[in-house]
Amino acid sequence: MTTEEREIAELQSNLEMLRKLFGWTAEQLGNRLGVTKQTILNLEHGKPVMSKIQYIAIRSVMEAEAMSREGEERENLLKVLSLVFNEDKTVTKEQREKALDAAKVISTATAAGAGTAATMSVLAGSLGALGIGAIAINPALVAAVGVGGWVAGMLSKTKQAEKKKQSKKGDKKYD
């Protein structure tokens, strides 16, 4: 499995938790993406497998929304997104799994109507207890790279893979 495929699979397997953590219904997320709530529910249940374009759209919407929130809520949402995509290499696999399990429980409380401030406080406490502190957000970096900075990285990886594949095809021609 490539890094790209792993990231897509991670988003799909955590989509319901993330949606609830953001405080959205399937219909609300669907509206943000221009798809039906049934499409969101199908993706949450793994049918069909999420496409690259769906991944890009969903991740962009979630990152943009997280950046628009303030304070502890912003930090926690960004940290959970970072954990989903396994971007923080200082976090162990065990810490990551426990943190995502805690986020799933908290997302259920959020969906059930618990207040955002209360659930974000619990999430911060859970992440802190696991040794996962809030992420530092560098405003200059955000302004320079923007929400879509990871898109450029993903597209670059795709181009590299295509070049590699093309190179192998060229080598086989001359065998």
C-alpha positions in Angstrom: 0.0 0.0 0.0 1.4 3.4 -1.0 1.5 6.4 1.4 -1.3 8.0 -0.7 -3.5 4.9 -0.4 -2.8 4.6 3.3 -3.8 8.3 3.8 -7.0 7.8 1.8 -7.9 4.7 3.8 -7.2 6.4 7.1 -9.5 9.3 6.2 -12.2 6.9 5.1 -11.9 4.8 8.3 -12.1 7.9 10.5 -14.6 9.9 8.4 -17.6 9.4 10.7 -15.6 10.3 13.8 -14.2 13.4 12.2 -17.5 14.5 10.8 -19.1 14.2 14.3 -16.1 15.9 16.0 -16.6 18.9 13.7 -20.3 18.9 14.8 -21.7 18.1 11.3 -24.4 15.8 10.2 -23.8 13.7 7.1 -26.1 16.1 5.3 -24.1 19.1 6.4 -20.8 17.6 5.3 -22.4 16.6 2.0 -23.6 20.1 1.5 -20.1 21.5 2.0 -18.8 19.0 -0.6 -21.7 19.2 -3.1 -22.8 15.6 -2.6 -25.7 13.9 -0.9 -25.8 12.7 2.6 -26.1 9.2 1.3 -22.7 9.6 -0.4 -21.2 10.6 2.9 -22.8 7.7 4.7 -21.7 5.2 2.0 -18.1 6.5 2.3 -18.2 6.2 6.1 -19.2 2.5 5.7 -16.5 1.8 3.1 -18.7 1.5 0.1 -17.3 2.5 -2.3 -13.6 3.0 -1.5 -12.9 6.7 -1.3 -11.4 8.1 -4.5 -8.4 10.5 -4.6 -10.7 13.4 -5.6 -13.1 12.7 -2.7 -10.1 12.6 -0.3 -8.8 15.9 -1.6 -12.2 17.6 -1.3 -13.0 16.2 2.2 -9.5 16.9 3.6 -9.5 20.4 2.2 -13.0 21.2 3.7 -11.9 19.8 7.1 -8.6 21.6 7.2 -10.2 24.9 6.2 -12.9 24.5 8.8 -10.4 23.6 11.5 -8.4 26.7 10.6 -11.5 28.8 10.9 -12.2 27.7 14.4 -10.6 29.5 17.4 -8.6 28.6 20.4 -8.7 25.1 21.9 -11.2 23.9 19.4 -8.9 24.9 16.5 -5.9 23.2 18.1 -7.7 20.0 18.9 -9.3 19.6 15.5 -5.9 20.2 13.8 -4.2 17.8 16.2 -6.9 15.1 15.5 -6.5 15.6 11.7 -2.7 15.3 12.2 -3.2 12.1 14.1 -5.5 10.7 11.4 -2.9 11.3 8.7 -0.1 10.2 11.0 1.8 13.4 10.4 3.3 13.8 13.9 6.2 11.4 14.0 6.8 12.1 17.7 3.5 10.3 18.6 3.9 6.5 19.0 1.5 4.1 17.3 0.0 3.2 20.7 -0.5 6.9 21.6 -2.1 7.5 18.2 -4.5 4.6 18.5 -5.6 5.6 22.0 -6.0 9.2 21.0 -8.1 8.3 18.0 -10.2 6.0 20.2 -10.7 8.9 22.7 -11.7 11.2 19.8 -14.3 8.6 18.6 -15.9 8.5 22.0 -15.9 12.3 22.2 -17.2 12.7 18.7 -20.2 10.5 19.7 -20.9 12.9 22.7 -20.6 15.9 20.3 -23.1 14.3 17.9 -25.4 13.5 20.8 -25.6 17.3 21.7 -22.8 17.8 24.2 -21.5 21.3 24.1 -18.4 22.0 21.9 -16.6 23.7 24.7 -17.1 20.7 27.0 -16.1 18.1 24.4 -13.1 20.1 23.3 -12.0 20.4 26.9 -12.3 16.6 27.4 -10.5 16.0 24.1 -7.6 18.3 25.2 -7.4 16.5 28.5 -7.4 13.1 26.8 -4.7 14.1 24.4 -2.7 15.7 27.2 -3.0 12.5 29.4 -1.6 10.5 26.4 1.4 12.9 26.2 0.1 14.6 23.0 0.2 18.3 23.5 -1.5 20.9 21.3 0.2 21.7 18.1 1.9 24.9 17.5 0.5 26.9 14.6 2.9 29.1 12.9 0.8 31.9 11.3 3.6 32.7 8.8 3.6 29.1 7.7 -0.1 29.0 7.4 -0.1 32.2 5.3 2.8 30.9 3.1 1.7 27.3 2.6 -2.1 27.7 3.1 -4.5 24.9 3.7 -3.7 23.3 0.3 0.1 22.8 0.9 -0.4 19.1 1.3 -2.1 19.0 -2.0 1.1 20.1 -3.7 3.0 17.4 -1.9 0.5 14.7 -2.9 0.5 15.8 -6.5 4.3 15.8 -6.5 4.4 12.2 -5.2 1.9 11.3 -7.9 4.2 12.8 -10.5 7.2 11.0 -9.1 5.3 7.7 -9.2 4.2 8.3 -12.7 7.8 9.1 -13.9 9.0 5.9 -12.1 6.3 3.8 -13.8 7.1 5.4 -17.2 10.8 4.8 -16.7 10.1 1.1 -16.0 8.0 0.8 -19.1 10.8 2.4 -21.1 13.3 -0.1 -19.7 11.1 -3.0 -20.7 10.9 -1.8 -24.3 14.6 -2.4 -24.7 14.9 -5.8 -22.9 
